[in-house]
Amino acid sequence: MDNESDTYEFLLVGFPGLPQKYHTLVAVVMFTVYLISLFANGAVIALIVWGKHLHQPMYIIIANLALSDLLFDTITLPKIIARYWFGAGSISFFYCMFQLFCVHFLGSVDSYVIMMMAIDRYVAICLPLRYSALITNKRIFYISGSLGIVVTLSPALTAIGYAQFPYCSSRKVNNCFCVSMAITPLACGDTLWLSKIIFIFALLVLLLPLFFIIFSYVAIIYTVCSSIASGKRWKAIYTCTTHLFIIGMYYGPRLFVYTAFQLKFIFSLDISVLLLFLYTFIPHMANPIIYCLRAKEIRQTAAKIFKLRFKN
């Protein structure tokens, strides 16, 4: 089959072993996940944009995370929902490559945004007197823009690299969206070099932020345990624990899947897709609750908006 990129289409399979009778149920679950993510992340962005008192470094970082998650879900979920609800699983070559770029790019953005949040909390708790000097809106914008440019390189290389290969075997993408691990088996050329480069970049994207995150939270927990009163100490530790739970959900399965893929560790395709779905979309729903809606100022802003609306 020639690589006719203008007419070529892939077929999103989703869960390869899923019986037909469960397709509607899976579509409803995915649609619910998308609605929750859309509403929660959209509400957080709207609240932060609307509330001028929320135009602070921590909330700007939170808005970046919510926007990244919202874009990721909007680019990926509608296609797989249509596949299970309407049987419309085909995806054009160009959109698949676009999805491939966005999946890797937005995943990298999430990783570095979570790192920025951890560093922000580290400075706020461990260096409170220097916080206003070290963490400023202007600096956050510059850092966010610079990281956005840097993390574009690997996804762009990935999408351009896979776009050059001929696809002369199956068109079936055994996943919920186009990702390198699902596209690699479909290519006819030697993808080993590209897979190695992607793996190295993936480790940099995951391990470098993870180092700063672990350092930040170890320092935070040490500071909390050594200098904060007992009542507030447990509250701070609980907050850190919930943050670390989401961080563990984000990084743990990713490191496992990337490493297993490189080591040719074979496990069920359905398990692989399920893991990808869980560690991708559950944090996107949980992030607004863990990081955002529990913040006192955001809750107060939401309450103020509701009071004004009901009053009118």
KAWOVEN-V506580 format. One record per residue. N is the residue number from 1. PHI is phi in radians with two decimals (* if undefined). BURIAL is b if it has 9 or more other C-alpha atoms within 8 Angstrom, else e. D_FIRST is the distance of its C-alpha to the first C-alpha in Angstrom with 1 decimal. Layout:
N;PHI;BURIAL;D_FIRST + N;PHI;BURIAL;D_FIRST
This chain:
1;*;e;0.0 + 2;-1.26;e;3.8 + 3;-1.47;b;6.5 + 4;-1.48;e;8.4 + 5;-1.16;e;11.2 + 6;-1.36;e;13.4 + 7;-2.11;e;11.7 + 8;-1.22;b;9.6 + 9;-2.32;b;11.8 + 10;-1.77;b;12.8 + 11;-2.14;b;15.3 + 12;-1.29;b;18.6 + 13;-1.61;b;20.0 + 14;1.39;b;23.3 + 15;-1.62;b;25.3 + 16;-1.03;b;23.2 + 17;-1.69;e;26.3 + 18;-1.32;e;28.1 + 19;-1.12;e;29.5 + 20;-1.01;e;29.0 + 21;-1.16;e;32.7 + 22;-1.71;e;32.7 + 23;-1.06;b;30.1 + 24;-1.12;b;32.8 + 25;-1.07;e;35.1 + 26;-1.11;b;32.4 + 27;-1.08;b;31.7 + 28;-1.13;b;35.5 + 29;-1.08;e;35.9 + 30;-1.12;b;33.1 + 31;-1.13;b;34.6 + 32;-1.12;e;38.0 + 33;-1.02;b;36.9 + 34;-1.14;b;35.4 + 35;-1.09;e;38.7 + 36;-1.09;b;40.9 + 37;-1.11;b;39.0 + 38;-1.07;b;38.9 + 39;-1.21;e;42.6 + 40;-1.14;b;43.8 + 41;-1.23;b;42.0 + 42;-1.11;b;42.6 + 43;-1.13;e;46.3 + 44;-1.10;b;46.7 + 45;-1.06;b;45.3 + 46;-1.09;e;47.5 + 47;-1.12;b;50.6 + 48;-1.22;b;50.2 + 49;-1.18;b;49.6 + 50;-1.23;e;52.5 + 51;-1.48;b;55.0 + 52;-1.09;e;56.2 + 53;-1.25;e;58.0 + 54;-1.61;b;54.6 + 55;-1.39;b;53.5 + 56;-2.16;b;54.0 + 57;-0.89;b;51.8 + 58;-1.07;e;51.2 + 59;-1.33;b;50.2 + 60;-1.14;b;48.0 + 61;-1.11;b;46.1 + 62;-1.06;b;45.9 + 63;-1.10;b;44.6 + 64;-1.07;b;41.8 + 65;-1.13;b;40.8 + 66;-1.11;b;41.0 + 67;-1.14;b;38.9 + 68;-1.06;b;36.2 + 69;-1.12;b;36.0 + 70;-1.12;b;36.1 + 71;-1.13;b;33.2 + 72;-1.01;b;31.1 + 73;-1.14;b;31.8 + 74;-1.21;b;31.2 + 75;-1.36;b;27.8 + 76;-1.85;b;26.6 + 77;-1.18;b;28.7 + 78;-0.98;b;28.3 + 79;-1.14;b;24.5 + 80;-1.31;b;25.1 + 81;-1.12;b;28.3 + 82;-1.09;b;26.5 + 83;-1.10;b;24.0 + 84;-1.49;b;27.0 + 85;-1.53;b;29.4 + 86;-2.03;e;27.4 + 87;1.30;e;24.1 + 88;-1.65;b;22.3 + 89;-1.67;b;20.0 + 90;-1.29;b;17.1 + 91;-2.44;b;17.1 + 92;-1.14;b;15.5 + 93;-1.00;b;13.7 + 94;-1.15;e;16.9 + 95;-1.21;e;19.3 + 96;-1.11;b;17.7 + 97;-1.16;b;18.2 + 98;-1.13;b;21.6 + 99;-1.07;b;22.5 + 100;-1.00;b;21.6 + 101;-1.10;b;24.0 + 102;-1.14;b;26.7 + 103;-1.06;b;26.7 + 104;-1.28;b;27.3 + 105;-1.17;b;29.6 + 106;-1.20;b;31.7 + 107;-1.11;b;32.0 + 108;-1.16;b;33.4 + 109;-1.05;b;35.7 + 110;-0.98;b;37.0 + 111;-1.05;b;37.8 + 112;-1.35;b;39.8 + 113;-1.18;b;41.5 + 114;-1.08;b;42.7 + 115;-1.09;b;44.0 + 116;-1.10;b;45.9 + 117;-1.12;b;47.4 + 118;-1.14;b;48.7 + 119;-1.15;b;50.1 + 120;-1.03;b;51.8 + 121;-1.18;b;53.4 + 122;-1.07;b;54.5 + 123;-1.15;b;56.3 + 124;-1.11;b;57.8 + 125;-1.65;b;59.2 + 126;-1.59;b;59.9 + 127;-2.29;b;60.9 + 128;-1.06;e;62.1 + 129;-1.26;e;64.5 + 130;-1.81;e;61.8 + 131;-1.02;b;59.2 + 132;-1.12;e;60.0 + 133;-1.46;e;59.9 + 134;-1.48;e;56.7 + 135;-1.93;b;54.6 + 136;-2.19;b;54.6 + 137;-1.01;b;52.4 + 138;-1.06;e;51.8 + 139;-1.16;e;50.8 + 140;-1.11;b;48.4 + 141;-1.08;e;46.7 + 142;-1.11;e;46.3 + 143;-1.13;e;45.1 + 144;-1.06;b;42.6 + 145;-1.11;e;41.3 + 146;-1.14;e;41.1 + 147;-1.12;b;39.3 + 148;-1.06;b;36.8 + 149;-1.22;e;35.9 + 150;-1.10;e;35.8 + 151;-1.32;b;33.5 + 152;-1.29;b;31.0 + 153;-1.07;e;30.0 + 154;-1.12;b;28.2 + 155;-1.05;b;26.2 + 156;-1.12;b;25.3 + 157;-1.07;e;24.2 + 158;-1.08;b;22.1 + 159;-1.13;b;20.3 + 160;-1.14;b;19.8 + 161;-1.08;b;18.8 + 162;-1.24;b;16.0 + 163;-1.20;e;14.9 + 164;-1.46;e;14.3 + 165;-1.37;b;11.8 + 166;-1.38;b;8.1 + 167;-2.06;b;7.0 + 168;-2.03;b;4.7 + 169;-2.07;e;7.4 + 170;-1.23;e;9.8 + 171;-1.65;b;10.3 + 172;-1.41;b;14.0 + 173;-1.61;b;16.4 + 174;-1.39;b;19.4 + 175;-2.91;b;21.9 + 176;-1.50;b;23.9 + 177;-2.77;b;22.3 + 178;-1.32;b;19.8 + 179;-2.38;b;21.5 + 180;-0.98;e;20.5 + 181;-1.15;e;21.2 + 182;-1.56;b;18.8 + 183;-1.44;b;15.9 + 184;-0.92;b;16.4 + 185;-1.13;e;15.2 + 186;-1.53;b;11.7 + 187;-1.36;b;11.2 + 188;-1.55;b;10.1 + 189;-1.40;e;13.0 + 190;-1.42;e;16.7 + 191;-1.68;e;17.8 + 192;-1.06;e;21.3 + 193;-1.11;e;23.0 + 194;-1.21;b;21.9 + 195;-1.09;e;22.9 + 196;-1.15;e;26.2 + 197;-1.10;e;26.9 + 198;-1.07;b;26.1 + 199;-1.12;b;28.4 + 200;-1.12;e;31.2 + 201;-1.11;b;31.0 + 202;-1.10;e;31.0 + 203;-1.14;b;34.1 + 204;-1.12;e;35.8 + 205;-1.16;b;35.1 + 206;-1.55;b;36.4 + 207;-1.35;e;39.1 + 208;-1.10;b;40.8 + 209;-1.08;b;41.6 + 210;-1.09;b;42.4 + 211;-1.06;e;45.1 + 212;-1.17;b;46.8 + 213;-1.14;b;46.6 + 214;-1.09;e;48.2 + 215;-1.01;e;50.8 + 216;-1.08;b;51.6 + 217;-1.30;b;52.1 + 218;-1.11;e;54.1 + 219;-1.14;b;56.4 + 220;-1.09;b;56.6 + 221;-1.10;b;57.6 + 222;-1.09;e;60.1 + 223;-1.12;b;61.6 + 224;-1.09;b;61.8 + 225;-1.24;e;63.4 + 226;-1.70;e;65.9 + 227;-2.32;e;67.1 + 228;-1.93;b;66.5 + 229;-1.02;e;69.0 + 230;-0.96;e;68.2 + 231;-1.08;e;67.4 + 232;-1.30;e;65.0 + 233;-1.06;b;63.6 + 234;-1.19;e;62.0 + 235;-1.13;e;60.6 + 236;-1.17;b;58.9 + 237;-1.12;b;57.7 + 238;-1.08;e;56.2 + 239;-1.07;e;54.4 + 240;-1.08;b;53.0 + 241;-1.11;e;52.0 + 242;-1.15;b;49.9 + 243;-1.09;b;48.3 + 244;-1.18;e;47.5 + 245;-1.10;e;46.1 + 246;-1.15;b;43.4 + 247;-1.09;b;42.8 + 248;-1.11;e;42.4 + 249;-1.12;b;39.9 + 250;-1.32;b;37.9 + 251;-1.54;b;37.9 + 252;-0.97;e;38.4 + 253;-1.09;b;35.3 + 254;-1.09;b;33.1 + 255;-1.07;b;34.6 + 256;-1.13;e;34.1 + 257;-1.17;b;30.5 + 258;-1.06;b;29.5 + 259;-1.17;e;31.6 + 260;-1.07;b;30.3 + 261;-1.11;b;26.6 + 262;-1.22;e;27.6 + 263;-1.49;e;29.7 + 264;1.06;e;27.0 + 265;-1.27;e;29.5 + 266;-1.70;e;28.0 + 267;-2.47;e;29.2 + 268;-0.90;e;28.1 + 269;-1.05;b;25.2 + 270;-1.10;b;27.5 + 271;-1.14;e;30.2 + 272;-1.06;b;28.0 + 273;-1.17;b;26.9 + 274;-1.10;b;30.6 + 275;-1.04;b;31.9 + 276;-1.06;b;29.6 + 277;-1.12;b;30.7 + 278;-1.19;e;34.4 + 279;-1.36;b;34.7 + 280;-1.61;b;32.9 + 281;-1.61;b;34.5 + 282;-1.13;b;37.9 + 283;-1.04;b;39.1 + 284;-1.14;b;38.1 + 285;-1.40;b;40.4 + 286;-1.41;b;43.1 + 287;-0.93;b;43.3 + 288;-1.06;b;45.2 + 289;-1.38;b;47.7 + 290;-1.20;b;48.2 + 291;-1.63;b;48.2 + 292;-1.97;b;49.2 + 293;-1.19;b;51.0 + 294;-1.44;b;53.4 + 295;-1.24;e;54.5 + 296;-1.03;e;57.9 + 297;-1.16;e;57.5 + 298;-1.20;b;54.3 + 299;-1.10;b;56.0 + 300;-1.13;e;59.0 + 301;-1.13;b;56.9 + 302;-1.10;b;55.1 + 303;-1.10;e;58.6 + 304;-1.12;e;60.0 + 305;-1.12;e;57.2 + 306;-1.12;e;57.7 + 307;-1.11;e;61.5 + 308;-1.12;e;61.2 + 309;-1.18;e;58.9 + 310;-1.22;e;61.1 + 311;-1.16;e;64.2 + 312;-1.34;e;62.9
